[in-house]
Amino acid sequence: MVRTFIILRQQQQQHCRGLLCFSTSPSYNVQTCIATLQSCAHNANLSKGKELHTHLLKNAFFGSPLAITSLINMYSKCTLINHSLRVFNYPTHLDKNVFAYNALIAGFVANALPQRGFALFKQMRHLGVVPDKFSFPCVIRACGDIMEDLEVRKIHGLLFKFGLESDVFVGSALVITYLKFGTVEDAHEVFEALPVRDVVLWNAMVNGYAQIGRFEEALVVFRRMEREGVIPCRYTVTGVLSIFSMTGDFDSGRAVHGFVTKRGYESSVVVSNALIDMYGKCKCVGDALSVFEVMVERDIFSWNSIISVLEHCGDHYGTLRLFDRMQVKGIRPDLVTITTVIPACTHLAALRHGREIHRYMVVNGLGKEESHNDFDYILLNNALMDMYAKCGNVRDACTVFDNMREKDVASWNIMITGYAMHGYGDEALDIFGRMCEAEMVPNEISFVGLLSACSHAGMVKEGLGFLSEMESKYGVSPSIEHYTCVIDMLCRAGRLMEAYDLVVRMPFKADPVGWRSLLAACRVHKNKDLAEIAGSKVIELEPGHCGNYVLMSNVYGDVGRYEEVSEVRHTMKQHNVKKRPGCSWIELVNGVHVFITADRTHPHTHSIYAGLNSLTVVLQEHGYAPFL
C-alpha cells in the first residue's frame, strides 16, 4: 500500500536545491545516483546499488536525506534489511526525518518483520517525528500482520488528529486490516465514509473479502464496482480470479479471461499467472498451458504455477519436461518448484531426476534446516525420503532421514513404509521401535506400513500381534486398511482359510482389495473352490474392474477348465469390461520415456523394435520362447 516512489518523488522536490550543491559532475551528481538507486531497488540490482553506495560515501554525498532514503529502500528491496538499518543508523545521519523512517518501516514490513516496523513507528513518535500519510499504511499493515487489533483502532483514532481519515491509501490499509481481523462492519464503515473511492480502495475490499474466504461478498463488491463505473485494473482481476480458482467456477473465470483480453491485461505477468492458476484449479490443463505458452515474459511464479497444474492433474511426465525446460531457459528453481517436482519423480520412479534435484538442493543450500522454517524443512526432506524409497533406493532415504535434526510422524512413517515395500521387515520394525522411543505417537499410517512390512517379510506372528495390540497398547483403532494388510499377509503365507475367516468376521464389510488378495492367493495355491467364492464376491463389489476377471480367468486356465475361461471372457464383453493395456517407462539421460503395449508412437520406434527383435533371437537360440 505504501508507494515508496511517491515518497521519494515528494522528498526529491523538497530537497532539489540541496541536491545541486552536492553535485561535482553532471554525470555523477546526487540526482543521478538517486535515480539509479531507485532503478536498482525496482530491479533488485544489489551489485550496482552497492557500487552507488560506495560512490556516495567517497564523494561526500551521504549527507543528502534523499540519498539515505534511497539507499534504505534499495537494500530493503534487495532483502538486506540489516544493511538498511545500518544506513539509517549511520553516524552522520543525525537528521532522521519522516522519509527515512517511512522507508525503513516499509522495509521491515516488506521483509516479514512487522514487529520491528511497529516498534520503529513507536520510536519515531516518541522522538517527536510527525508521521505523514505515507507512514500510516505500512504501520497499519504491520499491526495486521502481528494481529494487533487494539493498536489498529488506536491508529485509526490518531488519523483524525492528523486529518488523514479521508486519505484513500490509508483507508485502503484500514479496510484490508479490518477484514483480516474479521471485523467486516468496521471495514465497511471505513469504505463508505471515504469521499473518494479509487480502484485501489475497491481492490482492498474485493481482495480483503477473498482472503478471509467470503467469496460472495467479494463478488458483490466487484459487481458494485462495475456498476459505479470504476474500471477494474490488473490487481482487481487477479483478486477476482483467485476467487474463481477457489470456487472452481470455470465459466466466470473464462468470462474474466475475455475481459482481460479486451482490456489488454494479458501482457501482465501477474494476470497471466492468475489465469494459469484458475484454469489449473478448474482442471483445464489445456487452457492453462495455452496461457503459459503465449506469455512474452515469465517469472518464477509463472513456471511454478504451470508445473503445479500439471503435477496436480497427474501429468508427472509433463511436470518433468517443463522442469527441464525451465532450467534450459535459465530460471533457477526455488523451494516451491522443488517440492512440486519431487513427487513427479516419485510417481515415475525417475531416480536420476530425483538425484539431480537433491544435488541442486545441496549446492544451493535449499536442504539446510536454517534455510527454512521447521515445517518447510521437514516437508522437503520427507518428499526426498519418499522419492528415494519409492525409487528403490532405501539407503539414500535412510541417509536423508538420519541427517534430519527435526522429524515429524510422517518422517518415521515414510521410512517404515519404504522398508516395508522392499521386504525389509526387521528394519521396518526397528524404525517403529525407535519411533516409540523418540516419544513419537504412531498413527493409522504407521500401522499400515508396519503390517505391510510383516506381510512382505512373512512375519505372520508379529503382524497378528500388532493387529491385536493396536488399540489396547497404542490407542489406534484398526481400520479396513489394517485388516486388508493382515489378509494379504495370511494369503502370502499360504494360510488361505485363516485369511478367509478374517475377511468374513472382521468388523467391516470387506472391500474388493481384500477379496482380490484372497483370489490371487487361491490361484498361486490352486484352491479353485475358494477362488470361486472370492471371485464372485470381488466381481459383485467391483464389476467394472478388469483385474477381477483376469484373475478368475487365470485360475480356471491353470486347472485346465477352459470352458469357464471362455465364460469369464464372455461376461467381460457383456459388461463392456476391457483389459487395460500394460504401461511401463524407463528413465534415460534425455528424460523419461513412457510406453504402452504394442506402442509404436515413439519417435525411435524402429530402433527400439530392432533391438527387441535381436534380443528375441538370442533368447530363442538359448531355448527360450518369449511371449510377444
C-alpha positions as CSV (number, residue, x, y, z in Angstrom):
1,M,0.0,0.0,0.0
2,V,2.9,2.3,0.6
3,R,4.1,3.9,-2.7
4,T,7.8,4.4,-2.0
5,F,8.4,6.1,-5.3
6,I,5.8,8.7,-4.3
7,I,7.7,9.3,-1.0
8,L,11.0,9.6,-2.9
9,R,9.4,11.9,-5.5
10,Q,8.0,14.2,-2.8
11,Q,11.2,14.3,-0.9
12,Q,13.2,14.9,-4.2
13,Q,11.1,18.0,-4.8
14,Q,11.6,19.3,-1.3
15,H,15.4,18.8,-1.5
16,C,16.1,19.7,-5.1
17,R,18.2,22.8,-4.4
18,G,20.1,21.0,-1.7
19,L,21.0,18.2,-4.1
20,L,22.5,20.5,-6.6
21,C,25.0,21.9,-4.2
22,F,26.4,18.3,-3.7
23,S,27.0,17.9,-7.4
24,T,30.5,17.6,-8.6
25,S,30.0,16.3,-12.1
26,P,27.0,16.3,-14.4
27,S,27.3,12.5,-14.9
28,Y,27.9,11.7,-11.2
29,N,25.7,14.1,-9.2
30,V,23.4,13.2,-6.4
31,Q,20.3,13.3,-8.5
32,T,21.8,10.8,-11.0
33,C,22.8,8.5,-8.1
34,I,19.3,8.7,-6.5
35,A,17.5,8.0,-9.8
36,T,19.8,5.0,-10.4
37,L,19.3,3.7,-6.8
38,Q,15.6,3.8,-7.4
39,S,16.1,1.7,-10.5
40,C,18.3,-0.7,-8.6
41,A,15.5,-1.0,-6.0
42,H,12.9,-1.8,-8.6
43,N,15.1,-4.4,-10.3
44,A,16.8,-5.7,-7.1
45,N,20.2,-4.9,-8.6
46,L,22.3,-5.2,-5.5
47,S,25.7,-5.1,-7.0
48,K,25.0,-1.7,-8.8
49,G,23.3,-0.4,-5.6
50,K,26.4,-1.2,-3.5
51,E,28.6,0.5,-6.1
52,L,26.5,3.7,-5.8
53,H,26.6,3.4,-2.1
54,T,30.4,3.5,-2.2
55,H,30.3,6.4,-4.7
56,L,28.1,8.4,-2.4
57,L,30.5,7.8,0.6
58,K,33.6,8.7,-1.4
59,N,32.2,11.9,-2.8
60,A,30.7,13.1,0.5
61,F,27.2,12.9,-0.9
62,F,26.0,10.8,2.0
63,G,24.6,13.9,3.8
64,S,21.7,14.1,1.4
65,P,18.5,12.9,3.2
66,L,17.1,11.7,-0.1
67,A,20.2,9.7,-0.8
68,I,19.9,8.0,2.6
69,T,16.2,7.2,2.0
70,S,17.0,5.8,-1.5
71,L,19.7,3.5,0.0
72,I,17.4,2.3,2.7
73,N,14.8,1.5,0.1
74,M,17.3,-0.2,-2.3
75,Y,18.6,-2.5,0.4
76,S,15.1,-3.3,1.6
77,K,14.0,-4.3,-1.9
78,C,17.1,-6.5,-2.1
79,T,16.1,-8.2,1.1
80,L,19.1,-6.9,3.0
81,I,17.1,-5.1,5.8
82,N,20.1,-5.1,8.2
83,H,22.0,-3.0,5.6
84,S,19.1,-0.7,5.5
85,L,19.2,-0.4,9.3
86,R,23.0,0.4,9.2
87,V,22.4,3.2,6.7
88,F,19.6,4.5,8.9
89,N,21.8,4.5,12.0
90,Y,25.0,5.8,10.2
91,P,26.8,8.2,12.5
92,T,26.5,11.2,10.1
93,H,22.7,10.6,9.7
94,L,21.6,12.8,12.5
95,D,18.6,14.3,10.9
96,K,16.3,11.3,10.8
97,N,13.3,12.7,9.1
98,V,9.9,11.2,8.4
99,F,11.0,10.0,4.9
100,A,13.8,7.8,6.3
101,Y,11.5,6.4,9.0
102,N,8.9,5.6,6.3
103,A,11.4,3.8,4.1
104,L,12.7,1.7,7.0
105,I,9.3,0.9,8.4
106,A,8.2,-0.1,4.8
107,G,11.4,-2.3,4.6
108,F,10.7,-4.1,7.8
109,V,7.1,-4.9,6.8
110,A,8.1,-6.0,3.3
111,N,10.7,-8.3,4.7
112,A,8.3,-10.0,7.1
113,L,9.4,-8.1,10.2
114,P,6.2,-6.4,11.2
115,Q,7.0,-6.2,14.9
116,R,10.2,-4.3,14.2
117,G,8.4,-2.0,11.9
118,F,5.8,-1.2,14.5
119,A,8.5,-0.7,17.2
120,L,10.2,1.8,14.9
121,F,7.0,3.7,14.4
122,K,6.6,4.0,18.2
123,Q,10.2,5.2,18.4
124,M,9.5,7.7,15.7
125,R,6.5,9.0,17.7
126,H,8.5,9.1,20.9
127,L,11.2,11.2,19.3
128,G,8.6,13.7,18.1
129,V,8.9,12.9,14.4
130,V,5.5,13.6,12.9
131,P,4.1,10.8,10.8
132,D,2.5,11.6,7.4
133,K,0.1,9.9,5.1
134,F,2.8,7.6,3.9
135,S,3.7,6.4,7.4
136,F,0.3,5.0,8.3
137,P,-0.5,2.5,5.6
138,C,2.6,0.5,6.4
139,V,2.2,0.7,10.2
140,I,-1.5,-0.4,9.8
141,R,-0.3,-3.4,7.7
142,A,2.4,-4.2,10.4
143,C,-0.3,-4.3,13.0
144,G,-2.4,-6.5,10.8
145,D,0.5,-9.0,10.4
146,I,1.0,-9.2,14.1
147,M,-2.7,-9.2,14.8
148,E,-2.7,-6.1,17.0
149,D,-6.4,-5.2,16.8
150,L,-6.3,-2.7,19.6
151,E,-3.3,-0.9,18.1
152,V,-5.1,-0.5,14.7
153,R,-8.0,1.1,16.5
154,K,-5.6,3.5,18.2
155,I,-4.0,4.4,14.9
156,H,-7.5,4.8,13.4
157,G,-8.3,7.4,16.1
158,L,-4.9,9.1,15.5
159,L,-5.8,9.6,11.9
160,F,-8.5,12.1,12.8
161,K,-5.9,14.1,14.8
162,F,-3.7,14.5,11.7
163,G,-6.7,15.0,9.3
164,L,-5.9,11.8,7.3
165,E,-9.1,9.9,7.9
166,S,-10.2,10.6,4.3
167,D,-7.0,9.6,2.6
168,V,-7.6,6.8,0.2
169,F,-4.3,5.0,0.7
170,V,-4.7,5.0,4.5
171,G,-8.3,3.9,4.1
172,S,-7.3,1.0,1.9
173,A,-4.9,-0.2,4.5
174,L,-7.6,0.0,7.2
175,V,-10.1,-1.9,5.1
176,I,-7.7,-4.7,4.4
177,T,-6.6,-5.0,8.0
178,Y,-10.1,-4.8,9.5
179,L,-11.2,-7.6,7.0
180,K,-8.2,-9.6,8.0
181,F,-9.4,-9.4,11.7
182,G,-12.8,-10.4,10.5
183,T,-14.4,-7.1,11.6
184,V,-16.4,-6.7,8.4
185,E,-18.6,-3.9,9.8
186,D,-15.6,-1.7,10.6
187,A,-14.1,-2.3,7.1
188,H,-17.4,-1.4,5.5
189,E,-17.8,1.7,7.7
190,V,-14.3,3.0,6.6
191,F,-15.1,2.2,3.0
192,E,-18.4,4.0,2.9
193,A,-17.0,7.1,4.8
194,L,-14.3,7.8,2.2
195,P,-15.4,10.6,-0.1
196,V,-13.3,9.4,-3.0
197,R,-13.0,5.7,-3.8
198,D,-10.4,4.9,-6.4
199,V,-9.7,1.5,-7.9
200,V,-7.1,0.8,-5.1
201,L,-9.8,1.1,-2.4
202,W,-12.2,-1.2,-4.4
203,N,-9.4,-3.7,-4.8
204,A,-8.8,-3.6,-1.0
205,M,-12.5,-4.6,-0.4
206,V,-12.5,-7.3,-3.1
207,N,-9.2,-8.9,-2.1
208,G,-9.9,-8.5,1.6
209,Y,-13.1,-10.4,1.4
210,A,-11.5,-13.0,-0.8
211,Q,-8.6,-13.6,1.6
212,I,-11.0,-14.4,4.5
213,G,-13.0,-16.8,2.4
214,R,-16.1,-14.6,2.0
215,F,-16.3,-15.0,-1.8
216,E,-19.9,-14.0,-2.3
217,E,-19.3,-10.6,-0.5
218,A,-16.2,-10.1,-2.7
219,L,-18.2,-10.7,-5.9
220,V,-20.9,-8.3,-4.7
221,V,-18.3,-5.6,-4.2
222,F,-16.8,-6.4,-7.6
223,R,-20.2,-6.1,-9.4
224,R,-21.0,-2.8,-7.5
225,M,-17.6,-1.5,-8.6
226,E,-18.6,-2.1,-12.2
227,R,-22.0,-0.5,-11.7
228,E,-20.4,2.6,-10.3
229,G,-18.2,2.9,-13.4
230,V,-14.9,2.1,-11.8
231,I,-12.8,0.1,-14.4
232,P,-11.1,-2.9,-12.8
233,C,-7.3,-2.9,-13.0
234,R,-4.9,-5.8,-13.2
235,Y,-4.9,-6.2,-9.4
236,T,-8.7,-6.4,-9.4
237,V,-8.6,-9.1,-12.0
238,T,-6.1,-11.2,-10.1
239,G,-8.2,-10.9,-6.9
240,V,-11.4,-12.0,-8.7
241,L,-9.6,-14.8,-10.5
242,S,-8.3,-16.1,-7.1
243,I,-12.0,-16.4,-6.0
244,F,-12.9,-18.4,-9.1
245,S,-9.8,-20.6,-8.5
246,M,-11.0,-21.4,-5.0
247,T,-14.6,-22.0,-6.0
248,G,-13.8,-23.8,-9.3
249,D,-16.1,-21.5,-11.3
250,F,-14.7,-22.1,-14.8
251,D,-17.4,-20.2,-16.6
252,S,-16.9,-17.0,-14.6
253,G,-13.2,-17.4,-14.9
254,R,-13.4,-17.7,-18.7
255,A,-15.6,-14.5,-18.8
256,V,-12.9,-12.6,-16.8
257,H,-10.3,-14.0,-19.3
258,G,-12.3,-12.4,-22.0
259,F,-12.3,-9.1,-20.1
260,V,-8.5,-9.4,-19.7
261,T,-8.1,-9.8,-23.4
262,K,-10.4,-6.9,-24.2
263,R,-8.5,-4.6,-21.8
264,G,-5.1,-5.7,-22.9
265,Y,-4.1,-7.0,-19.5
266,E,-2.8,-10.3,-20.8
267,S,0.6,-8.7,-21.1
268,S,0.8,-8.5,-17.3
269,V,2.7,-11.5,-15.9
270,V,0.7,-11.3,-12.7
271,V,-2.6,-11.6,-14.5
272,S,-1.4,-14.5,-16.7
273,N,-0.2,-16.3,-13.6
274,A,-3.6,-15.9,-12.0
275,L,-5.2,-17.2,-15.2
276,I,-2.9,-20.3,-15.1
277,D,-3.8,-20.9,-11.5
278,M,-7.6,-20.5,-12.2
279,Y,-7.6,-22.9,-15.1
280,G,-5.4,-25.4,-13.2
281,K,-7.8,-25.4,-10.2
282,C,-10.7,-25.9,-12.6
283,K,-8.8,-29.0,-14.1
284,C,-8.5,-27.3,-17.5
285,V,-4.8,-28.1,-18.2
286,G,-5.0,-27.3,-21.9
287,D,-6.3,-23.7,-21.2
288,A,-3.6,-23.2,-18.6
289,L,-0.9,-24.3,-21.0
290,S,-2.3,-22.1,-23.7
291,V,-2.0,-19.0,-21.4
292,F,1.5,-20.0,-20.4
293,E,2.8,-20.6,-24.0
294,V,1.6,-17.2,-25.2
295,M,3.3,-15.3,-22.4
296,V,6.0,-13.0,-23.7
297,E,7.6,-12.6,-20.2
298,R,7.6,-15.3,-17.5
299,D,8.8,-15.1,-13.9
300,I,9.4,-17.9,-11.4
301,F,5.8,-17.8,-10.3
302,S,4.7,-18.5,-13.9
303,W,6.8,-21.6,-14.1
304,N,5.8,-22.8,-10.6
305,S,2.1,-22.3,-11.4
306,I,2.1,-24.3,-14.6
307,I,4.3,-27.0,-13.1
308,S,1.9,-27.3,-10.2
309,V,-1.0,-27.5,-12.5
310,L,0.5,-30.4,-14.4
311,E,1.5,-32.3,-11.2
312,H,-1.9,-31.8,-9.5
313,C,-3.6,-33.1,-12.6
314,G,-1.4,-36.2,-12.6
315,D,0.7,-35.4,-15.6
316,H,4.0,-36.4,-14.0
317,Y,5.8,-36.8,-17.3
318,G,4.7,-33.3,-18.4
319,T,5.9,-31.9,-15.0
320,L,9.4,-33.2,-15.5
321,R,9.5,-32.0,-19.1
322,L,8.5,-28.5,-18.0
323,F,11.1,-28.6,-15.2
324,D,13.8,-29.5,-17.6
325,R,12.6,-26.7,-20.0
326,M,12.6,-24.2,-17.1
327,Q,16.3,-25.0,-16.4
328,V,17.2,-24.7,-20.1
329,K,15.7,-21.2,-20.0
330,G,18.0,-20.3,-17.1
331,I,15.3,-20.0,-14.5
332,R,16.5,-21.0,-11.1
333,P,14.1,-23.3,-9.3
334,D,13.1,-22.3,-5.8
335,L,11.6,-24.2,-2.8
336,V,8.1,-24.3,-4.3
337,T,9.5,-25.7,-7.6
338,I,11.4,-28.4,-5.8
339,T,8.6,-29.6,-3.6
340,T,6.3,-29.8,-6.7
341,V,8.7,-31.7,-8.9
342,I,10.0,-34.3,-6.4
343,P,6.5,-36.1,-6.2
344,A,6.6,-36.4,-10.0
345,C,10.0,-38.2,-9.7
346,T,8.4,-40.4,-7.1
347,H,5.4,-41.4,-9.2
348,L,7.6,-42.1,-12.3
349,A,10.4,-43.7,-10.3
350,A,12.7,-41.2,-12.0
351,L,15.6,-41.7,-9.7
352,R,18.1,-39.8,-11.9
353,H,15.9,-36.7,-11.9
354,G,15.4,-37.0,-8.2
355,R,19.1,-37.2,-7.5
356,E,19.8,-34.2,-9.7
357,I,17.2,-32.2,-7.8
358,H,18.7,-33.3,-4.5
359,R,22.2,-32.3,-5.7
360,Y,20.8,-28.9,-6.8
361,M,19.3,-28.5,-3.3
362,V,22.6,-29.3,-1.6
363,V,24.6,-26.9,-3.8
364,N,22.2,-24.1,-3.3
365,G,21.6,-24.7,0.3
366,L,17.9,-25.5,-0.1
367,G,18.1,-28.6,2.1
368,K,19.6,-26.9,5.1
369,E,17.5,-26.5,8.2
370,E,18.4,-22.9,8.8
371,S,17.2,-22.0,5.2
372,H,13.5,-22.7,6.0
373,N,11.0,-22.7,8.8
374,D,10.6,-26.1,10.5
375,F,7.5,-27.1,8.5
376,D,9.1,-26.4,5.1
377,Y,12.4,-28.1,6.2
378,I,10.6,-31.3,7.3
379,L,8.2,-31.3,4.3
380,L,11.1,-31.0,1.8
381,N,13.1,-33.8,3.4
382,N,10.1,-36.0,3.7
383,A,9.4,-35.6,0.0
384,L,13.1,-36.6,-0.7
385,M,12.9,-39.7,1.5
386,D,9.6,-40.8,-0.1
387,M,11.2,-40.3,-3.6
388,Y,14.2,-42.4,-2.7
389,A,12.2,-45.1,-1.0
390,K,9.7,-45.5,-3.9
391,C,12.5,-45.5,-6.4
392,G,14.0,-48.5,-4.7
393,N,16.9,-46.6,-3.0
394,V,16.2,-47.2,0.6
395,R,19.8,-46.5,1.6
396,D,19.7,-42.9,0.4
397,A,16.3,-42.5,2.0
398,C,17.8,-43.6,5.3
399,T,20.7,-41.1,4.8
400,V,18.2,-38.2,4.4
401,F,16.3,-39.5,7.5
402,D,19.4,-39.8,9.7
403,N,20.6,-36.3,8.7
404,M,17.3,-34.7,9.7
405,R,17.5,-32.8,13.0
406,E,13.8,-32.4,13.3
407,K,11.3,-35.2,12.3
408,D,7.6,-35.5,12.4
409,V,5.4,-38.6,12.4
410,A,5.3,-38.6,8.6
411,S,9.1,-38.9,8.5
412,W,9.0,-42.1,10.5
413,N,6.1,-43.4,8.5
414,I,7.9,-42.9,5.2
415,M,10.9,-45.0,6.5
416,I,8.6,-47.7,7.8
417,T,6.7,-47.9,4.5
418,G,9.9,-47.7,2.5
419,Y,11.4,-50.7,4.3
420,A,8.1,-52.5,4.1
421,M,7.6,-52.2,0.3
422,H,11.1,-53.7,-0.3
423,G,10.7,-56.6,2.1
424,Y,13.0,-55.3,4.9
425,G,10.7,-56.4,7.7
426,D,13.3,-56.3,10.5
427,E,14.4,-52.8,9.6
428,A,10.8,-51.6,9.5
429,L,10.2,-53.0,13.0
430,D,13.4,-51.4,14.2
431,I,12.4,-48.0,12.9
432,F,9.0,-48.4,14.6
433,G,10.7,-49.2,17.9
434,R,13.0,-46.1,17.5
435,M,9.9,-44.1,16.7
436,C,8.2,-45.1,20.0
437,E,11.5,-44.5,21.9
438,A,11.6,-41.0,20.5
439,E,8.1,-40.5,22.0
440,M,6.5,-40.1,18.6
441,V,2.9,-41.3,18.7
442,P,2.2,-43.8,15.9
443,N,-0.9,-43.2,13.9
444,E,-3.0,-45.3,11.4
445,I,-0.5,-44.8,8.6
446,S,2.3,-46.1,10.9
447,F,0.5,-49.4,11.3
448,V,-0.4,-49.8,7.6
449,G,3.3,-49.6,6.9
450,L,4.2,-51.9,9.8
451,L,1.6,-54.6,8.9
452,S,2.6,-54.3,5.2
453,A,6.3,-55.0,6.3
454,C,5.1,-58.1,8.2
455,S,3.2,-59.2,5.1
456,H,6.1,-58.8,2.7
457,A,8.6,-60.3,5.0
458,G,6.4,-63.3,6.0
459,M,6.4,-62.2,9.7
460,V,2.9,-63.6,10.4
461,K,3.2,-63.9,14.2
462,E,4.4,-60.3,14.5
463,G,1.7,-59.0,12.2
464,L,-1.1,-60.7,14.1
465,G,0.4,-59.4,17.4
466,F,0.4,-55.8,16.1
467,L,-3.2,-56.1,14.9
468,S,-4.3,-57.3,18.4
469,E,-2.3,-54.6,20.3
470,M,-3.1,-51.6,18.1
471,E,-5.9,-50.3,20.1
472,S,-5.1,-51.6,23.6
473,K,-1.4,-50.6,23.6
474,Y,-1.1,-47.7,21.1
475,G,-4.7,-46.3,21.1
476,V,-5.1,-46.7,17.3
477,S,-8.4,-48.3,16.2
478,P,-7.8,-50.9,13.3
479,S,-9.4,-49.8,10.1
480,I,-10.2,-51.8,7.0
481,E,-6.8,-50.9,5.6
482,H,-5.1,-52.7,8.5
483,Y,-7.3,-55.8,8.2
484,T,-6.6,-55.9,4.4
485,C,-2.8,-55.9,5.2
486,V,-3.2,-58.8,7.5
487,I,-5.4,-60.7,5.0
488,D,-2.7,-60.2,2.4
489,M,-0.1,-61.4,4.9
490,L,-2.0,-64.6,5.6
491,C,-2.5,-65.2,1.9
492,R,1.2,-64.7,1.1
493,A,1.9,-67.3,3.9
494,G,-0.5,-69.8,2.3
495,R,-2.9,-69.7,5.2
496,L,-5.9,-69.2,3.0
497,M,-8.6,-70.4,5.3
498,E,-7.4,-68.1,8.1
499,A,-7.5,-65.3,5.6
500,Y,-11.0,-66.2,4.5
501,D,-12.2,-66.4,8.2
502,L,-10.7,-62.9,8.8
503,V,-12.4,-61.5,5.7
504,V,-15.8,-62.9,6.9
505,R,-15.5,-62.0,10.6
506,M,-13.8,-58.6,10.6
507,P,-15.9,-55.6,11.8
508,F,-16.1,-54.0,8.4
509,K,-17.6,-55.0,5.1
510,A,-14.7,-56.4,3.1
511,D,-13.6,-54.2,0.2
512,P,-12.5,-55.5,-3.2
513,V,-8.8,-55.3,-2.3
514,G,-9.1,-57.9,0.4
515,W,-11.1,-60.3,-1.7
516,R,-8.7,-59.7,-4.6
517,S,-5.7,-60.6,-2.4
518,L,-7.5,-63.9,-1.5
519,L,-8.4,-64.6,-5.1
520,A,-4.8,-64.1,-6.2
521,A,-3.5,-66.4,-3.4
522,C,-6.0,-69.0,-4.5
523,R,-4.5,-69.0,-7.9
524,V,-1.0,-69.4,-6.5
525,H,-2.0,-72.3,-4.3
526,K,-4.5,-73.7,-6.8
527,N,-7.5,-73.6,-4.5
528,K,-10.3,-73.5,-7.1
529,D,-13.2,-73.8,-4.7
530,L,-12.2,-70.8,-2.5
531,A,-11.2,-68.9,-5.7
532,E,-14.8,-69.2,-6.9
533,I,-16.1,-67.7,-3.7
534,A,-13.6,-64.9,-3.7
535,G,-14.1,-64.3,-7.4
536,S,-17.9,-64.0,-7.1
537,K,-17.5,-61.5,-4.2
538,V,-14.9,-59.3,-5.9
539,I,-16.9,-59.1,-9.2
540,E,-20.0,-58.3,-7.2
541,L,-18.3,-55.5,-5.4
542,E,-16.4,-54.1,-8.4
543,P,-17.9,-55.3,-11.6
544,G,-16.1,-52.9,-13.8
545,H,-12.5,-53.8,-12.7
546,C,-10.8,-55.8,-15.4
547,G,-8.3,-57.3,-12.9
548,N,-11.0,-59.4,-11.2
549,Y,-12.0,-61.1,-14.5
550,V,-8.3,-61.7,-15.5
551,L,-7.5,-63.3,-12.1
552,M,-10.6,-65.6,-12.3
553,S,-9.8,-66.5,-15.9
554,N,-6.2,-67.4,-14.9
555,V,-7.4,-69.6,-12.0
556,Y,-9.6,-71.6,-14.4
557,G,-6.8,-71.7,-17.0
558,D,-4.3,-73.1,-14.5
559,V,-6.6,-76.1,-13.7
560,G,-7.5,-76.7,-17.4
561,R,-11.1,-75.5,-17.2
562,Y,-11.1,-73.6,-20.5
563,E,-14.9,-73.5,-20.8
564,E,-15.0,-71.4,-17.7
565,V,-12.3,-69.3,-19.2
566,S,-14.5,-68.6,-22.2
567,E,-17.4,-67.8,-19.9
568,V,-15.4,-65.3,-18.0
569,R,-14.3,-63.5,-21.2
570,H,-17.9,-63.6,-22.4
571,T,-19.0,-61.9,-19.2
572,M,-16.4,-59.3,-19.6
573,K,-17.8,-58.5,-23.1
574,Q,-21.4,-58.3,-21.7
575,H,-20.3,-55.8,-19.1
576,N,-18.1,-53.9,-21.6
577,V,-15.1,-54.5,-19.4
578,K,-11.8,-54.3,-21.3
579,K,-8.4,-55.3,-20.1
580,R,-6.2,-52.2,-19.8
581,P,-3.0,-52.3,-21.8
582,G,0.2,-52.6,-19.8
583,C,2.3,-49.5,-19.3
584,S,5.9,-49.1,-18.5
585,W,8.5,-46.4,-18.5
586,I,12.3,-46.1,-18.5
587,E,14.4,-43.2,-17.4
588,L,17.3,-42.3,-19.7
589,V,19.7,-39.4,-20.0
590,N,17.4,-37.4,-22.2
591,G,14.3,-37.9,-20.0
592,V,11.6,-40.4,-19.0
593,H,10.1,-42.5,-21.9
594,V,6.6,-44.0,-21.4
595,F,5.3,-47.0,-23.4
596,I,2.1,-49.0,-23.5
597,T,1.6,-52.4,-25.0
598,A,2.3,-52.5,-28.8
599,D,3.2,-48.8,-28.7
600,R,4.6,-47.5,-32.0
601,T,4.2,-43.8,-31.3
602,H,7.7,-43.3,-30.0
603,P,10.0,-41.3,-32.4
604,H,12.6,-44.1,-32.2
605,T,10.2,-46.9,-32.7
606,H,12.2,-48.5,-35.5
607,S,15.4,-48.7,-33.4
608,I,13.5,-50.0,-30.3
609,Y,11.8,-52.8,-32.1
610,A,15.0,-53.7,-34.0
611,G,16.7,-54.1,-30.6
612,L,13.8,-56.1,-29.2
613,N,13.9,-58.5,-32.2
614,S,17.6,-59.0,-31.7
615,L,17.0,-59.9,-28.1
616,T,14.2,-62.3,-29.1
617,V,16.6,-64.1,-31.5
618,V,19.2,-64.5,-28.8
619,L,16.6,-65.9,-26.3
620,Q,15.4,-68.4,-28.9
621,E,18.9,-69.5,-29.6
622,H,19.2,-70.4,-25.9
623,G,16.0,-72.4,-25.9
624,Y,13.5,-69.8,-24.6
625,A,10.3,-68.9,-26.4
626,P,9.4,-65.4,-25.3
627,F,5.7,-64.4,-25.5
628,L,5.2,-61.3,-27.6
